Amino acid sequence: MKWITRENANVDRVACPWLIRRFIDPEAEILYVPSDQVQEVANREGAIPFDVPGVELGHVDGRCSFESIMLKYGLTGIPALAELAKVVHAADVRSDIDTSPYGLGLRAIAHGFAYLHGKRDHRKIELESPMYDALYAYFQHELGQRQGG
C-alpha cells in the first residue's frame, strides 16, 4: 500500500510512517511530495494521504495525524501506543506542548533531525524509527510496572 504526505517531514510525518509500518502495513511505501502535489500524486498512485489539511488522516477534531490514524485503524485500545500518541500530539501541536512531560523532548529531537537532514525524509524515518520503538517499549514497560504493582 502507498501512503503520501507533504515533504520536509517533522514530528507527525515521521511518527506516522513508524505507526503505519509497525501496526498497519509493514511493507508500506511512504511518498513525500511538495504540498501542492499531494492530491494529484495520491490520485495517480492510489496512495492514502496523511498529515495533509482536509484529509481524514490529518489534524481533525483536535487530533494530530498520528491519533487520527490510530482511530481509523482501531489502535486506540493499545495502552502503550495511546501513551506514545500523547507524546506525539504534544510534540506536534505547538499549543499542546505541555500536555505530556515528554512532548518538548520529542519536539527538540524531531526538529534536530529535520535541521540535520532537511528534505531527506526517508533518512529521517530510518534514523528516528528506533527512537519510536524505544518510546513504545518504555511505555509498555512503564504500564506493565504500574499494572503489575
C-alpha positions as CSV (number, residue, x, y, z in Angstrom):
1,M,0.0,0.0,0.0
2,K,1.2,3.5,-0.7
3,W,0.8,6.4,1.7
4,I,1.5,10.0,0.9
5,T,2.2,13.3,2.7
6,R,4.0,16.6,2.5
7,E,7.8,16.6,2.1
8,N,10.1,18.1,4.7
9,A,8.8,15.9,7.5
10,N,8.9,16.6,11.1
11,V,7.2,15.1,14.2
12,D,3.9,13.8,12.8
13,R,5.2,13.0,9.3
14,V,7.9,10.8,10.7
15,A,5.9,9.3,13.6
16,C,3.0,8.3,11.3
17,P,5.2,6.2,8.9
18,W,6.6,4.4,12.0
19,L,3.0,3.7,13.2
20,I,1.8,2.6,9.8
21,R,4.7,0.2,9.2
22,R,4.7,-1.1,12.8
23,F,0.9,-1.7,13.2
24,I,-0.9,-1.5,9.9
25,D,1.3,-2.2,6.8
26,P,4.9,-3.4,7.3
27,E,5.5,-3.1,3.6
28,A,4.1,0.5,3.3
29,E,5.6,2.7,0.7
30,I,5.8,6.3,2.0
31,L,5.7,9.1,-0.6
32,Y,6.8,12.6,0.3
33,V,5.9,15.3,-2.2
34,P,5.5,19.1,-2.3
35,S,2.3,20.2,-0.5
36,D,0.7,21.4,-3.7
37,Q,1.2,18.0,-5.4
38,V,-0.1,15.6,-2.6
39,Q,-3.7,15.2,-4.0
40,E,-2.6,14.9,-7.6
41,V,0.1,12.2,-6.8
42,A,-2.3,10.5,-4.4
43,N,-4.9,10.1,-7.1
44,R,-2.3,9.0,-9.7
45,E,-0.6,6.5,-7.4
46,G,-3.6,5.3,-5.4
47,A,-1.9,6.5,-2.2
48,I,-3.5,7.2,1.1
49,P,-2.9,10.8,2.2
50,F,-2.0,11.7,5.7
51,D,-1.0,14.8,7.7
52,V,-2.4,17.0,4.9
53,P,-5.0,19.6,5.5
54,G,-8.5,18.4,4.8
55,V,-7.9,14.7,4.9
56,E,-9.4,12.1,7.2
57,L,-5.9,11.0,8.5
58,G,-4.8,14.6,9.3
59,H,-5.4,17.0,12.1
60,V,-9.1,16.5,12.8
61,D,-11.3,17.3,15.9
62,G,-8.2,18.2,18.0
63,R,-6.3,15.1,17.0
64,C,-2.9,15.1,15.3
65,S,-2.5,12.8,12.3
66,F,-0.9,10.0,14.4
67,E,-4.0,9.9,16.6
68,S,-6.3,10.0,13.5
69,I,-4.5,7.0,12.0
70,M,-4.8,5.2,15.4
71,L,-8.6,5.9,15.5
72,K,-9.2,4.9,11.8
73,Y,-7.3,1.6,12.2
74,G,-8.6,0.6,15.6
75,L,-5.4,1.0,17.5
76,T,-6.6,3.2,20.4
77,G,-7.0,0.3,22.7
78,I,-3.3,-0.4,22.9
79,P,-2.3,1.3,26.2
80,A,1.4,1.9,25.4
81,L,0.6,3.2,22.0
82,A,-2.0,5.5,23.4
83,E,0.6,6.9,25.7
84,L,3.0,7.4,22.8
85,A,0.3,9.2,20.9
86,K,0.0,11.7,23.7
87,V,3.7,12.4,23.4
88,V,3.5,12.8,19.6
89,H,0.5,15.1,19.9
90,A,2.2,17.3,22.5
91,A,5.4,17.5,20.3
92,D,3.4,18.2,17.1
93,V,0.7,20.6,18.3
94,R,2.5,23.7,19.5
95,S,-0.4,24.9,21.7
96,D,-0.5,21.4,23.5
97,I,3.3,21.1,24.1
98,D,2.7,21.0,27.9
99,T,0.2,18.1,27.8
100,S,2.9,15.5,28.0
101,P,6.1,15.7,30.1
102,Y,7.9,14.1,27.1
103,G,6.5,16.4,24.4
104,L,9.2,19.1,24.5
105,G,11.9,16.5,24.3
106,L,10.4,14.7,21.3
107,R,9.9,18.1,19.6
108,A,13.5,19.0,20.2
109,I,14.8,15.7,18.8
110,A,12.5,15.7,15.8
111,H,13.3,19.2,14.9
112,G,17.0,18.4,15.4
113,F,16.7,15.6,12.8
114,A,14.9,18.0,10.5
115,Y,17.7,20.5,10.8
116,L,20.3,17.8,10.2
117,H,18.6,16.1,7.3
118,G,16.4,18.7,5.6
119,K,14.1,17.1,3.0
120,R,15.8,13.7,3.2
121,D,12.6,12.4,4.7
122,H,13.3,8.7,4.3
123,R,16.6,9.1,6.1
124,K,14.7,10.8,9.0
125,I,12.3,7.8,9.1
126,E,15.3,5.4,9.1
127,L,17.1,7.2,11.9
128,E,14.1,8.1,14.1
129,S,12.2,4.8,13.9
130,P,14.4,3.2,16.6
131,M,13.5,6.2,18.8
132,Y,9.8,5.4,18.4
133,D,10.5,1.7,19.0
134,A,12.3,2.7,22.2
135,L,9.5,5.1,23.4
136,Y,6.9,2.4,22.7
137,A,9.0,-0.2,24.7
138,Y,9.3,2.4,27.5
139,F,5.6,2.8,27.8
140,Q,5.0,-0.9,27.6
141,H,7.4,-1.4,30.5
142,E,6.0,1.5,32.5
143,L,2.4,0.4,32.1
144,G,3.4,-3.1,32.9
145,Q,5.1,-1.9,36.1
146,R,2.0,0.1,37.1
147,Q,-0.4,-2.7,36.4
148,G,1.8,-5.3,38.0
149,G,2.3,-3.4,41.2
